[in-house]
Amino acid sequence: MAVTDLKITEEKVPLNHSIEKEKNLRRIGYFSSSYAVKKIRVGIYLLLVELCERFTFFEVVCNMIPFCTAKLGYPNYQAAVLNLCFIGTSILTPVFAGWFADVCLGRNKLVYICLFLHFLGTVLLSMVAFPLEDFYIGSHHVINSIPKEAQNRLFYLALLATCLGTGGVRASVCPLGAHSLQEHGSQKQTSFFNWFYWIINLKATVVFLGISYIQHSGAWVLVLLIPSISSLMALITLHMMHYNLIYQPEKCCSLLTTFGVFVNALKTCCLRHCHRCGDLTNWLDHAKEKNGGCYSELHVEDTKCFFSLLPLFIFQPLYKMCIMQIPSGYYLQTMNSNLNLDGFLLPVAVMNVISILPVLILAPCMEYFSTCLFPSKRDGPFLLACVLAGHLSAALSVMVAGLFEIHRKHFPPVEQSLSGKLLTVSSMPCFHLVLQYVLLGVAETLVNPAFSVISYRFVPSTIRGTSMNCLTLFNGFGCFMGALLVESVYLISEGNWFPNTLNKGNLESFFFFLASLMLLNVLGFWSISQRYCNLNHFNAQNISGSNLEETLLLHEKSLKFYGSTQEFSSSIDLWETAL
């Protein structure tokens, strides 16, 4: 009996073990499938929110100059300045809104406030600004008879509310999805940013095609469409908040901390008259607590890494000024060209799609060649060469715009209706301007992913958010510098270089002047980039020191956010992450 019992017991042990193992495998499979489903849900919601937000933003940008010039009576330079200021404010507000949410309000309260502001701004824009003609309510003819002064005030209020709402939504709901890249190598990071910007431009193409249809259909569509899009965005965002589907980024070293280290080091160094400068390898070391400063050694070392890359960022605003010619100088140039294509009046927004096509075509090709054919060439010098080539392409684009402006004046004038106003324009077909748009698209293909990789990859993980925010700030400042340049050129040239009537002025002089500044910018960037030729080993000790622990913590936190703490493969689908 004892022997029989012993045999039975020995048979039961492996059986129970196999049953338990099967249950574990089923549990892991369940968590894995739920994790994947939740990721897909979050991706779809984020895609819809960003599409709604981008649609509203680009709808305002594409209609700003026609509305200001045709309905409010602004001269061309004022309409361009207002458009550039709106774009710059929309770029800067996510940085400040994210900081304000982390320090004061919290992300949930900020989302509620910004959704309200965004809806308020879109309603004001629809009811006050963008009904470009009278409309009907039932059988009653309603005349849009708002006084110009009140219309201007409400228009500015609507633009401000839309900017603030856009900043809060983008900071809280649509942050950069690079939080899961810390455990991956340089090739994965470069690929992520290539596909990230490719998908951003794909969404922008969809938005601009929709805007082109609306511009062709008539302004009355805007009265209902823009508030409806804002309402849809609000509903999706509130649904995400209710089910805790909004990713909460980890708080790291902020821009204020970095600026505080700089000020404290400068103050300490000046107060001590640099008596101890000979003992320190870097003047920022004065901010360390052991040297009489107020900040820890980790914060100071991170700030030193950040400031070592700062000279590269200084050349970004002038490049952004060239890119911002699309919604300002190029827009006016296209408006004053012949948009009639065999009886079909081409919407101006179609030219924006042409500038995006190089990104959609070249980005996958560059990714294939750099990944499959030259995988070892995706290092610092390659990224700097991409930025340099992109800056040259932007300078060439503005120069070509000046040449085509001279060419445009040689065509006989024709009359063309735009926004309900009859304009005298050149008979040159607008497709002659395609080259300058394509060159700017090539520039964006080369510069944006490369600069993002430099800002993310060559700084310690604790300061990557600060580095990306700083790049955003420089891009926003570039928009305001572009507005300042337009205003200054108009005043100095007495309206000749940015004329209200393009055929009676010299807009080409403005383009040539900007191209000259951009060429100087290229030379400056080339000279400073020689210091960063060994960018792969740049700050290597600071970057690699704490990566392992932070990567494990961040990976575990990300999995918990999606409802699972099981171990999954560390390989990432770049399309999925970028979405």
Backbone hydrogen bonds, N-H to C=O, Kabsch-Sander energy under -0.5 kcal/mol:
donor,donor_aa,acceptor,acceptor_aa,energy
5,D,1,M,-2.9
6,L,2,A,-2.2
7,K,3,V,-2.1
8,I,4,T,-2.3
9,T,5,D,-2.4
10,E,6,L,-2.0
11,E,7,K,-1.6
12,K,8,I,-1.7
13,V,9,T,-1.6
15,L,11,E,-1.0
16,N,12,K,-2.9
17,H,13,V,-2.3
18,S,14,P,-2.4
19,I,15,L,-2.1
20,E,16,N,-2.5
21,K,17,H,-2.4
22,E,18,S,-2.3
23,K,19,I,-2.2
24,N,20,E,-2.3
25,L,21,K,-2.3
26,R,22,E,-2.4
27,R,23,K,-2.6
28,I,24,N,-2.8
29,G,25,L,-2.5
30,Y,26,R,-2.5
31,F,27,R,-2.6
32,S,28,I,-2.7
33,S,29,G,-2.5
34,S,30,Y,-2.6
35,Y,31,F,-2.5
36,A,32,S,-2.2
37,V,33,S,-2.6
38,K,34,S,-2.4
39,K,35,Y,-2.1
40,I,36,A,-2.1
41,R,37,V,-2.4
42,V,38,K,-2.6
43,G,39,K,-2.5
44,I,40,I,-2.4
45,Y,41,R,-2.6
46,L,42,V,-2.7
47,L,43,G,-2.2
48,L,44,I,-2.3
49,V,45,Y,-2.7
50,E,46,L,-2.6
51,L,47,L,-2.2
52,C,48,L,-2.4
53,E,49,V,-2.5
54,R,50,E,-2.9
55,F,51,L,-2.3
56,T,52,C,-2.0
57,F,53,E,-2.2
58,F,54,R,-2.9
59,E,55,F,-2.0
60,V,56,T,-1.8
61,V,57,F,-2.2
62,C,58,F,-2.8
63,N,59,E,-1.1
64,M,60,V,-1.1
65,I,61,V,-0.6
67,F,63,N,-2.0
68,C,64,M,-2.7
69,T,65,I,-2.4
70,A,66,P,-2.5
71,K,67,F,-2.1
72,L,67,F,-1.7
74,Y,68,C,-3.0
79,A,75,P,-1.9
80,A,76,N,-2.4
81,V,77,Y,-2.4
82,L,78,Q,-2.5
83,N,79,A,-2.1
84,L,80,A,-2.4
85,C,81,V,-2.4
86,F,82,L,-2.1
87,I,83,N,-2.2
88,G,84,L,-2.7
89,T,85,C,-2.5
90,S,86,F,-2.1
91,I,87,I,-1.6
92,L,88,G,-2.1
93,T,89,T,-2.5
95,V,92,L,-0.9
96,F,92,L,-1.5
97,A,93,T,-3.1
98,G,94,P,-2.2
99,W,95,V,-1.8
100,F,96,F,-2.6
101,A,97,A,-2.3
102,D,98,G,-2.0
103,V,99,W,-2.2
104,C,100,F,-2.5
105,L,100,F,-1.5
106,G,101,A,-1.4
110,L,106,G,-1.9
111,V,107,R,-2.3
112,Y,108,N,-2.0
113,I,109,K,-2.2
114,C,110,L,-2.7
115,L,111,V,-2.5
116,F,112,Y,-1.7
117,L,113,I,-2.3
118,H,114,C,-2.7
119,F,115,L,-2.2
120,L,116,F,-2.7
121,G,117,L,-2.7
122,T,118,H,-2.2
123,V,119,F,-2.3
124,L,120,L,-2.3
125,L,121,G,-2.4
126,S,122,T,-2.2
127,M,123,V,-2.6
128,V,124,L,-2.3
129,A,124,L,-0.9
129,A,125,L,-0.7
130,F,125,L,-3.2
132,L,130,F,-1.7
135,F,142,V,-1.6
137,I,140,H,-2.3
138,G,136,Y,-0.5
140,H,137,I,-1.9
142,V,135,F,-2.6
142,V,140,H,-0.6
143,I,141,H,-0.5
145,S,143,I,-1.6
151,Q,147,P,-2.6
152,N,148,K,-2.5
153,R,149,E,-2.0
154,L,150,A,-2.6
155,F,151,Q,-2.1
156,Y,152,N,-2.4
157,L,153,R,-2.4
158,A,154,L,-2.5
159,L,155,F,-2.3
160,L,156,Y,-2.4
161,A,157,L,-2.6
162,T,158,A,-2.3
163,C,159,L,-2.3
164,L,160,L,-2.5
165,G,161,A,-2.4
166,T,162,T,-2.6
167,G,163,C,-2.4
168,G,164,L,-2.1
169,V,165,G,-2.2
170,R,166,T,-2.6
171,A,167,G,-2.1
172,S,168,G,-1.9
173,V,169,V,-2.8
174,C,169,V,-1.2
178,A,176,L,-1.0
181,L,178,A,-1.5
184,H,181,L,-1.7
189,Q,185,G,-1.9
190,T,186,S,-2.5
191,S,187,Q,-2.4
192,F,188,K,-2.5
193,F,189,Q,-2.0
194,N,190,T,-2.0
195,W,191,S,-2.6
196,F,192,F,-2.7
197,Y,193,F,-2.3
198,W,194,N,-1.7
199,I,195,W,-2.5
200,I,196,F,-1.9
201,N,197,Y,-2.2
202,L,198,W,-1.8
203,K,199,I,-2.4
204,A,200,I,-2.0
205,T,201,N,-2.1
206,V,202,L,-1.9
207,V,203,K,-2.2
208,F,204,A,-2.8
209,L,205,T,-2.3
210,G,206,V,-1.9
211,I,207,V,-2.4
212,S,208,F,-2.5
213,Y,209,L,-1.9
214,I,210,G,-2.0
215,Q,211,I,-3.0
216,H,212,S,-1.8
217,S,213,Y,-2.1
218,G,214,I,-2.4
221,V,218,G,-1.0
222,L,219,A,-1.4
223,V,219,A,-0.6
223,V,220,W,-0.8
224,L,220,W,-0.6
224,L,221,V,-0.7
225,L,221,V,-2.4
226,I,222,L,-1.3
228,S,224,L,-1.5
229,I,225,L,-2.6
230,S,226,I,-2.1
231,S,227,P,-2.4
232,L,228,S,-2.4
233,M,229,I,-2.3
234,A,230,S,-2.1
235,L,231,S,-2.4
236,I,232,L,-2.3
237,T,233,M,-2.3
238,L,234,A,-2.6
239,H,235,L,-2.1
240,M,236,I,-2.2
241,M,237,T,-2.3
242,H,238,L,-2.3
243,Y,239,H,-1.7
244,N,241,M,-1.2
245,L,240,M,-3.1
247,Y,245,L,-0.6
253,C,462,T,-1.5
258,T,254,S,-2.1
259,F,255,L,-2.7
260,G,256,L,-2.5
261,V,257,T,-2.3
262,F,258,T,-1.8
263,V,259,F,-2.6
264,N,260,G,-2.8
265,A,261,V,-2.4
266,L,262,F,-2.2
267,K,263,V,-2.8
268,T,264,N,-2.7
269,C,265,A,-2.3
270,C,266,L,-2.2
271,L,267,K,-2.6
272,R,268,T,-1.8
273,H,270,C,-0.8
274,C,269,C,-1.9
275,H,272,R,-1.4
277,C,274,C,-1.0
279,D,276,R,-1.1
280,L,276,R,-0.6
280,L,277,C,-1.0
285,D,282,N,-1.8
286,H,283,W,-1.4
287,A,284,L,-2.0
288,K,285,D,-1.5
289,E,295,Y,-1.6
291,N,288,K,-1.1
292,G,289,E,-1.5
293,G,288,K,-3.3
295,Y,287,A,-2.5
300,V,296,S,-1.9
301,E,297,E,-2.6
302,D,298,L,-2.3
303,T,299,H,-2.2
304,K,300,V,-2.3
305,C,301,E,-1.9
306,F,302,D,-2.2
307,F,303,T,-2.8
308,S,304,K,-1.5
309,L,305,C,-0.8
309,L,306,F,-1.0
310,L,306,F,-0.8
312,L,309,L,-1.3
313,F,309,L,-0.9
313,F,310,L,-0.7
314,I,310,L,-1.2
315,F,312,L,-0.8
316,Q,313,F,-1.9
319,Y,315,F,-0.9
320,K,316,Q,-2.3
321,M,317,P,-1.9
322,C,318,L,-1.3
323,I,319,Y,-1.9
324,M,320,K,-2.3
325,Q,322,C,-1.6
326,I,323,I,-1.6
328,S,325,Q,-0.9
330,Y,325,Q,-3.1
331,Y,325,Q,-0.8
332,L,328,S,-2.2
333,Q,329,G,-2.2
334,T,330,Y,-2.5
335,M,331,Y,-2.6
336,N,332,L,-1.6
337,S,334,T,-1.7
338,N,428,M,-2.7
339,L,337,S,-0.7
341,L,339,L,-0.6
341,L,344,F,-3.1
342,D,340,N,-0.6
344,F,341,L,-1.5
345,L,343,G,-0.6
346,L,339,L,-3.1
346,L,344,F,-0.8
350,V,347,P,-1.4
351,M,348,V,-1.6
352,N,349,A,-0.7
353,V,349,A,-1.0
354,I,350,V,-1.5
355,S,351,M,-1.5
356,I,352,N,-0.9
356,I,353,V,-0.6
357,L,353,V,-1.5
359,V,356,I,-0.8
360,L,356,I,-1.8
361,I,357,L,-2.0
362,L,358,P,-3.1
363,A,359,V,-1.8
365,C,361,I,-0.9
366,M,362,L,-3.1
367,E,363,A,-2.3
368,Y,364,P,-2.2
369,F,365,C,-2.5
370,S,366,M,-2.6
371,T,367,E,-1.9
372,C,368,Y,-2.8
373,L,368,Y,-0.8
373,L,369,F,-0.8
374,F,369,F,-2.3
377,K,374,F,-1.4
378,R,375,P,-0.6
379,D,377,K,-1.0
383,L,379,D,-2.1
384,L,380,G,-2.5
385,A,381,P,-2.2
386,C,382,F,-2.0
387,V,383,L,-2.1
388,L,384,L,-2.4
389,A,385,A,-2.6
390,G,386,C,-2.4
391,H,387,V,-2.3
392,L,388,L,-2.1
393,S,389,A,-2.1
394,A,390,G,-2.0
395,A,391,H,-2.3
396,L,392,L,-2.5
397,S,393,S,-2.0
398,V,394,A,-2.0
399,M,395,A,-1.9
400,V,396,L,-2.6
401,A,397,S,-2.1
402,G,398,V,-1.7
403,L,399,M,-1.8
404,F,400,V,-2.6
405,E,401,A,-1.7
406,I,402,G,-1.6
407,H,403,L,-2.0
408,R,404,F,-2.4
409,K,405,E,-1.2
410,H,406,I,-0.5
410,H,407,H,-0.9
411,F,408,R,-1.3
414,V,425,V,-3.0
416,Q,423,L,-3.0
418,L,421,K,-2.8
421,K,418,L,-1.5
423,L,416,Q,-3.4
423,L,421,K,-0.6
425,V,414,V,-3.0
425,V,423,L,-0.7
426,S,336,N,-2.4
427,S,412,P,-1.5
430,C,338,N,-2.0
432,H,429,P,-1.8
433,L,430,C,-1.8
434,V,431,F,-1.4
437,Y,433,L,-1.2
438,V,434,V,-2.5
439,L,435,L,-2.4
440,L,436,Q,-1.4
441,G,437,Y,-1.9
442,V,438,V,-2.3
443,A,439,L,-2.0
444,E,440,L,-2.2
445,T,441,G,-1.9
446,L,442,V,-1.7
447,V,443,A,-2.7
448,N,444,E,-1.3
450,A,446,L,-0.7
451,F,447,V,-2.9
452,S,448,N,-2.1
453,V,449,P,-2.3
454,I,450,A,-2.2
455,S,451,F,-2.5
456,Y,452,S,-1.7
457,R,453,V,-3.4
458,F,454,I,-1.3
463,I,460,P,-1.6
464,R,461,S,-0.8
467,S,463,I,-2.2
468,M,464,R,-2.5
469,N,465,G,-2.4
470,C,466,T,-2.3
471,L,467,S,-1.9
472,T,468,M,-1.9
473,L,469,N,-2.4
474,F,470,C,-2.3
475,N,471,L,-1.9
476,G,472,T,-2.4
477,F,473,L,-2.8
478,G,474,F,-1.7
479,C,475,N,-1.2
480,F,476,G,-1.5
481,M,477,F,-2.6
482,G,478,G,-2.0
483,A,479,C,-2.0
484,L,480,F,-2.5
485,L,481,M,-2.4
486,V,482,G,-2.3
487,E,483,A,-2.3
488,S,484,L,-2.6
489,V,485,L,-2.9
490,Y,486,V,-2.1
491,L,487,E,-2.1
492,I,488,S,-2.8
493,S,489,V,-2.3
495,G,490,Y,-2.5
496,N,493,S,-1.1
502,L,500,N,-0.6
504,K,501,T,-1.7
505,G,502,L,-1.2
506,N,496,N,-3.4
509,S,506,N,-1.1
510,F,506,N,-0.8
511,F,507,L,-1.8
512,F,508,E,-2.6
513,F,509,S,-2.1
514,L,510,F,-2.4
515,A,511,F,-2.5
516,S,512,F,-2.1
517,L,513,F,-2.1
518,M,514,L,-2.2
519,L,515,A,-2.1
520,L,516,S,-2.0
521,N,517,L,-2.1
522,V,518,M,-2.2
523,L,519,L,-2.1
524,G,520,L,-2.4
525,F,521,N,-2.6
526,W,522,V,-2.6
527,S,523,L,-2.3
528,I,524,G,-2.2
529,S,525,F,-2.3
530,Q,526,W,-0.6
530,Q,527,S,-0.6
531,R,528,I,-1.3
532,Y,529,S,-1.4
533,C,530,Q,-1.0
535,L,532,Y,-1.0
537,H,534,N,-1.1
538,F,535,L,-1.1
540,A,537,H,-1.4
543,I,539,N,-2.2
544,S,540,A,-2.3
545,G,541,Q,-1.1
550,E,546,S,-1.7
551,T,547,N,-2.7
552,L,548,L,-2.2
553,L,549,E,-2.3
554,L,550,E,-2.7
555,H,551,T,-2.6
556,E,552,L,-2.3
557,K,553,L,-2.4
558,S,554,L,-2.4
559,L,555,H,-2.0
560,K,556,E,-2.2
561,F,557,K,-1.9
562,Y,558,S,-1.4
563,G,560,K,-1.4
564,S,559,L,-2.6
568,F,566,Q,-0.6
574,L,572,I,-0.8
577,T,573,D,-2.6
578,A,574,L,-2.5
579,L,575,W,-2.2
